Amino acid sequence: MSFVKVAEHSDFPLQNLPFGVFSTGDNPTHRIGVAIGDQILDLSIVKHLFTGSALSKHQDVFAQPTLNSFMALGRKAWKEARAFLQQFLSADESTLRDNKELRKKAFVAQSSASMHLPAHIGDYTDFYSSRQHATNVGIMFRGKENALMPNWLHLPVAYNGRASSVIVSGTPVRRPMGQTRPDETKPPVFGACKLLDIELEMAFFIGPGTKLGETIDISQAHEHIFGMVLMNDWSARDIQKWEYVPLGPFLGKSFGTTISPWVVSMEALQPFIVANPTQDPKPLPYLCSDDPYTFDINLFVSIKGEAMPEKATVCRSNFKHMYWTLRQQLAHHTVNGCNVRPGDLLASGTISGPAVESFGSMLELSWKGTKAIDLGNGQTRKFLQDGDEVTLTGYCQGNGYRIGFGECTGKVLPAIQM
């Protein structure tokens, strides 16, 4: 237990302690904090108290405007910081608990803080690692017999996305303009996207990087994974359909990718590891690991239209449905010698489960627009309307506590007509 009051169903108990970057109205400086209950512990105020062997000479990482420097220190430093913070914030530790002056300086109410991207994201890669999602999309566009492409069961398929348009939760998303071809018997047209979609994803941040030409062995991949966030990889389905052959996503994806601001450490997620999925055929040796690295994370998507009194949940899924693990994704990403850097972001791809309600995109939920998604009170959707606010949430359920990720939210703004 912590001396900080934590509500029963809070995402941020003492067992979690995610890292983020925040500012306040009276101090616009971006600084690193840890969420505990409805409060933020400002690590720039207490950085001098990190005196362990891994952090005593690196206290300055907590005075930076992003988490990149802390990420770069590696797992020993991350574990040391977590152990210190759990003790520092515990109910039986007096150092902060009984120091009213320090508490006043060190704590900020989450309600009075503005959250920012947790890291400078140099590169962003989006995988395509849910078998159910890949199968659903394949059936829609190629038929049941050719649902999965020949390579899909042999490697984690991915593309390199646009890091500059990764945005933090709460940032509105503008409906994109682009080319589409609604009538395949006629030339393409230019205009606003009409089939705007969400993608329920999660993503992880890279810690220690590598040099160009180096690889990360799957047995060591977890040493390079700092923590996870929720992600909504907004998708313009009509733009994407026309442009994606032969090189894949471009304008249909690069207009916006929203992530939650709090990075949940892999140590906090460790109790919720479950067995890896059975992979048949067995992957090549560089992708094989007997150690489980799949996580039981409950995931939800809700939509609130401007005319709706409250949001409606349209998807209930779980991260454990993923076919390719984080370790496999990172090992594959670097097997050709591609270097990674602290703060790089690697995403899961849309997370869909076996039940219809667990499909992680509106493309699947409406089955390519052939059926309406019921939002209640007479409201339906096939794809997103202007003014719709989409919220992703997720948590691991422990015994009397939960490890949550906060919210990943964005509101759709109308396109700027040209």
C-alpha positions in Angstrom: 0.0 0.0 0.0 1.0 3.6 -0.6 0.6 6.6 1.7 -0.9 8.3 -1.4 -4.6 7.6 -1.6 -5.4 5.2 -4.5 -9.0 4.6 -5.5 -10.1 0.9 -5.7 -10.2 0.7 -9.5 -7.4 3.2 -10.2 -5.1 2.4 -13.1 -2.2 3.6 -11.1 -1.6 1.7 -7.8 1.8 1.2 -6.2 2.2 -2.0 -8.2 2.2 0.1 -11.5 4.1 3.4 -11.3 4.2 4.2 -15.0 6.5 6.9 -16.4 5.3 10.0 -18.3 6.1 13.6 -19.3 4.0 16.4 -18.0 3.8 20.2 -17.5 1.6 22.5 -15.5 0.1 26.0 -16.0 2.5 27.5 -13.5 5.5 25.6 -14.8 5.4 24.9 -18.6 8.7 23.0 -18.4 8.3 19.4 -19.6 9.4 17.1 -16.8 9.3 13.4 -16.0 6.8 12.1 -13.6 5.4 8.8 -12.2 1.6 8.3 -11.8 0.4 7.2 -8.4 -3.4 7.3 -7.8 -4.6 10.6 -9.1 -1.3 12.3 -8.5 2.0 12.7 -10.3 5.3 12.4 -8.5 7.7 14.9 -10.1 11.0 13.1 -10.4 12.9 16.3 -11.2 12.2 17.3 -7.6 13.4 14.0 -6.0 16.1 13.0 -8.4 18.8 13.5 -5.8 17.4 10.7 -3.8 18.1 8.0 -6.4 21.4 6.7 -4.9 21.5 3.1 -6.1 24.5 1.7 -8.0 22.8 2.1 -11.4 21.4 5.6 -10.9 23.6 7.5 -8.5 25.7 8.8 -11.4 22.8 9.3 -13.7 20.3 11.3 -11.6 20.2 13.9 -14.3 18.1 11.6 -16.5 15.1 12.6 -14.4 15.7 16.3 -15.1 15.3 15.8 -18.9 12.2 16.8 -20.9 11.8 13.3 -22.3 12.4 9.7 -21.1 15.0 8.9 -23.8 18.0 9.2 -21.5 16.4 7.0 -18.8 15.3 4.5 -21.4 18.9 4.3 -22.7 20.3 3.2 -19.3 18.9 -0.3 -19.5 17.0 -2.8 -17.5 19.2 -2.7 -14.4 18.5 1.1 -14.0 14.8 0.6 -14.7 14.4 -2.1 -12.1 16.4 -0.1 -9.6 14.2 3.0 -10.1 11.1 1.0 -9.8 12.2 -0.7 -6.5 13.2 2.7 -5.1 9.9 4.3 -6.0 7.8 1.5 -4.6 9.6 1.8 -1.3 9.7 5.7 -1.4 5.9 5.8 -1.9 5.0 3.0 0.4 2.9 3.6 3.5 5.7 2.6 5.9 8.4 4.9 4.4 8.6 8.2 6.1 11.1 10.1 3.9 8.4 11.7 1.7 5.3 10.7 3.7 6.3 12.9 6.7 8.0 15.8 4.8 5.1 18.2 4.1 7.3 20.7 2.3 8.8 18.1 0.0 5.4 16.6 -0.7 4.0 20.0 -1.7 6.8 20.4 -4.2 6.9 16.9 -5.5 3.2 16.0 -6.1 1.0 17.4 -8.8 -2.6 16.5 -9.3 -3.1 14.7 -12.6 -6.2 16.9 -13.2 -4.0 20.0 -13.3 -1.3 18.6 -15.5 -0.9 18.6 -19.3 0.6 15.3 -20.7 3.1 15.2 -23.5 4.7 12.5 -25.7 6.9 10.5 -23.3 9.9 10.3 -25.6 11.4 11.8 -28.7 10.4 9.2 -31.2 13.1 8.9 -33.8 11.5 6.0 -35.7 8.1 4.3 -35.6 7.4 0.8 -36.9 3.9 -0.7 -37.2 3.6 -4.5 -37.2 0.7 -6.6 -38.4 0.8 -9.4 -35.7 -2.8 -10.4 -35.0 -3.7 -13.5 -37.0 -7.4 -12.9 -36.5 -7.2 -9.4 -37.9 -5.0 -10.4 -40.8 -7.4 -13.2 -41.6 -10.5 -11.0 -41.4 -9.0 -8.3 -43.7 -7.7 -11.0 -46.1 -11.1 -12.6 -46.3 -12.7 -9.2 -47.1 -10.3 -8.3 -49.9 -9.0 -11.7 -51.2 -11.4 -14.4 -50.2 -11.2 -17.1 -47.5 -8.9 -19.3 -49.5 -6.2 -16.5 -49.8 -6.8 -14.7 -46.5 -3.2 -14.9 -45.2 -0.4 -14.0 -47.5 2.3 -16.8 -47.9 4.8 -14.9 -45.7 2.5 -14.1 -42.7 3.0 -17.3 -40.7 6.8 -17.2 -41.2 7.7 -13.6 -40.1 6.2 -10.6 -38.3 5.0 -8.4 -41.2 5.6 -4.7 -40.7 6.1 -1.3 -42.3 8.0 1.8 -41.2 5.5 4.5 -40.3 5.7 8.3 -39.8 7.2 9.2 -36.4 6.4 12.9 -36.9 2.6 12.3 -36.7 2.6 10.3 -33.5 0.6 12.4 -31.1 -0.3 12.2 -27.4 -3.8 11.3 -26.1 -6.2 14.3 -26.2 -4.8 15.7 -29.4 -7.6 16.1 -32.1 -7.2 14.3 -35.4 -8.1 16.0 -38.6 -10.0 14.0 -41.2 -7.4 13.5 -44.1 -7.7 14.5 -47.7 -6.4 12.3 -50.4 -7.1 10.2 -53.5 -9.7 7.5 -53.5 -11.3 5.4 -56.2 -14.9 4.7 -55.0 -15.9 3.5 -58.5 -13.4 1.1 -60.0 -14.7 1.7 -63.5 -13.7 5.4 -63.3 -10.6 7.4 -62.6 -9.6 8.3 -59.0 -11.1 11.4 -57.3 -9.6 13.8 -54.7 -11.4 14.7 -51.5 -12.0 14.0 -47.8 -11.7 10.5 -46.5 -15.1 8.9 -46.2 -14.1 5.7 -44.5 -12.2 6.9 -41.4 -11.3 4.1 -39.0 -9.6 3.3 -35.8 -7.1 0.5 -35.0 -6.8 -0.9 -31.5 -3.1 -1.4 -30.9 -0.4 -1.4 -28.3 3.2 -0.3 -28.7 6.5 -0.6 -26.9 9.4 1.8 -26.5 13.0 0.8 -27.2 15.5 1.2 -24.4 19.2 0.6 -25.1 19.9 0.9 -28.8 22.2 -0.9 -31.2 24.8 0.1 -33.8 24.1 -0.3 -37.5 24.9 -3.9 -38.5 24.2 -5.3 -35.1 21.3 -7.6 -34.3 19.3 -8.3 -31.1 19.1 -12.0 -30.3 15.6 -13.1 -29.3 16.9 -14.3 -26.0 18.1 -10.8 -25.1 15.2 -8.8 -26.8 13.5 -8.1 -23.5 16.6 -6.2 -22.3 15.8 -3.6 -24.9 12.0 -3.2 -24.2 11.3 -0.3 -21.8 7.5 -0.4 -21.5 4.2 -0.3 -23.3 1.4 2.2 -24.2 -2.0 2.1 -25.9 -2.2 3.1 -29.5 -4.9 4.1 -31.9 -3.4 4.0 -35.4 -6.1 6.0 -37.3 -6.7 4.7 -40.8 -8.2 6.2 -43.9 -9.5 3.0 -45.4 -10.6 4.4 -48.8 -7.3 6.3 -49.3 -5.3 3.2 -48.1 -7.2 0.9 -50.5 -6.2 2.9 -53.6 -2.6 3.6 -52.6 -1.3 0.6 -50.8 -0.3 -1.6 -53.8 2.6 -2.2 -54.2 4.5 -0.5 -51.3 1.9 -0.5 -48.5 0.4 2.2 -46.2 1.3 5.9 -46.8 -1.2 8.8 -46.7 -3.9 6.5 -45.3 -1.9 6.1 -42.1 0.5 9.0 -41.7 -2.0 11.7 -40.8 -2.1 10.7 -37.1 -1.3 7.9 -34.6 -2.4 8.5 -31.0 -0.6 7.0 -28.0 -1.5 7.1 -24.3 0.9 9.3 -22.2 1.9 6.8 -19.5 4.4 4.1 -20.2 3.8 1.0 -18.2 7.1 -0.8 -17.4 7.6 -4.5 -18.4 8.3 -5.2 -14.8 4.8 -4.0 -13.8 3.4 -6.3 -16.5 5.5 -9.3 -15.5 2.9 -10.9 -13.3 0.5 -11.0 -16.3 2.6 -13.0 -18.7 0.8 -15.9 -20.3 1.9 -18.7 -22.6 2.9 -17.7 -26.1 0.6 -18.8 -28.9 1.2 -22.0 -30.7 2.9 -21.2 -34.0 2.5 -23.6 -36.8 4.6 -23.8 -38.9 7.5 -23.4 -36.4 9.3 -20.1 -37.1 13.0 -20.1 -38.2 15.4 -20.5 -35.3 16.2 -16.7 -34.9 12.5 -16.2 -34.0 12.2 -19.1 -31.6 12.1 -18.7 -27.8 10.6 -21.0 -25.2 10.2 -18.1 -22.7 6.6 -16.8 -22.5 6.3 -13.1 -23.5 2.6 -12.7 -24.2 0.5 -10.6 -21.8 -3.0 -10.8 -20.5 -4.1 -7.2 -21.0 -7.9 -6.4 -21.3 -8.5 -3.8 -24.0 -11.5 -1.7 -24.8 -12.6 0.8 -27.5 -15.4 3.3 -27.1 -17.0 5.9 -29.3 -18.8 9.1 -28.3 -20.6 11.1 -31.0 -21.4 14.7 -30.5 -25.1 13.9 -30.1 -24.5 11.1 -27.6 -24.9 11.6 -23.9 -22.2 9.0 -23.1 -19.6 6.9 -24.9 -20.5 3.4 -26.1 -18.1 0.5 -26.0 -17.7 -1.1 -29.4 -14.8 -3.5 -28.8 -13.6 -5.7 -26.0 -10.4 -7.5 -26.8 -7.1 -8.7 -25.2 -3.5 -8.4 -26.0 -3.0 -12.1 -25.5 -4.6 -12.7 -28.9 -1.4 -11.6 -30.6 0.3 -14.2 -32.8 3.8 -12.7 -32.9 5.4 -11.6 -29.5 7.3 -8.4 -28.8 10.5 -10.3 -28.6 9.9 -11.8 -32.0 9.1 -8.4 -33.5 12.3 -6.9 -32.2 14.5 -9.8 -33.1 13.1 -9.7 -36.7 13.3 -5.9 -36.9 17.1 -6.1 -36.3 18.0 -9.4 -37.9 19.2 -7.5 -41.0 21.4 -5.2 -39.0 18.9 -2.3 -38.8 19.8 -0.2 -35.8 17.3 0.9 -33.2 17.6 3.8 -30.8 16.2 4.7 -27.3 12.7 6.1 -27.8 11.9 4.2 -31.0 8.3 3.0 -31.0 7.2 -0.4 -32.3 3.5 -1.1 -32.6 1.6 -4.4 -32.5 -0.8 -3.8 -35.4 -4.6 -4.1 -34.9 -5.5 -6.5 -32.1 -8.5 -8.7 -32.9 -9.7 -11.7 -31.1 -11.9 -14.6 -32.2 -15.3 -13.1 -31.2 -16.9 -10.3 -33.3 -17.0 -8.0 -30.2 -13.2 -8.4 -30.0 -12.5 -7.1 -33.5 -10.1 -4.1 -33.2 -11.2 -2.0 -36.2 -14.5 -0.6 -37.6 -13.5 -2.2 -40.9 -14.0 -5.6 -39.2 -16.8 -4.6 -36.8 -18.9 -3.3 -39.7 -17.5 -6.0 -42.0 -16.3 -3.6 -44.7 -19.3 -1.4 -44.2 -22.0 -4.1 -44.8 -23.5 -3.8 -41.3 -24.0 -1.0 -38.8 -22.4 -0.9 -35.4 -25.0 -0.1 -32.7 -23.9 2.7 -30.3 -27.3 2.8 -28.5 -30.1 5.4 -28.4 -30.6 5.1 -32.2 -26.9 5.9 -33.0 -25.1 3.7 -35.4 -21.8 3.8 -37.3 -20.0 2.0 -40.1 -17.0 4.3 -40.0 -16.2 7.5 -38.0 -18.1 10.7 -38.3 -16.7 14.2 -37.7 -17.0 15.0 -34.0 -16.7 11.4 -32.8 -14.4 11.0 -29.9 -12.6 7.6 -29.7 -11.2 6.3 -26.4 -9.0 3.3 -25.9 -8.4 1.9 -22.4 -6.7 -1.2 -21.1 -5.6 -2.9 -17.9 -4.3 -6.1 -16.3 -6.4 -7.4 -13.4 -4.5 -8.4 -10.3 -5.7 -9.6 -6.9 -7.2 -6.5 -5.5 -5.5 -4.1 -7.9 -5.2 -3.4 -11.6 -2.3 -2.3 -13.8 -3.8 0.3 -16.2 -2.6 2.5 -19.0 -4.9 5.5 -18.6 -6.7 6.7 -21.7 -5.8 7.0 -25.4 -8.3 9.5 -26.7 -8.8 11.6 -29.9 -11.6 13.5 -31.5 -12.2 13.7 -35.2 -12.1 17.2 -36.7 -13.6 18.0 -40.2 -11.2 17.9 -43.2 -9.8 21.1 -44.4 -11.2 21.4 -47.9 -8.8 22.4 -50.7 
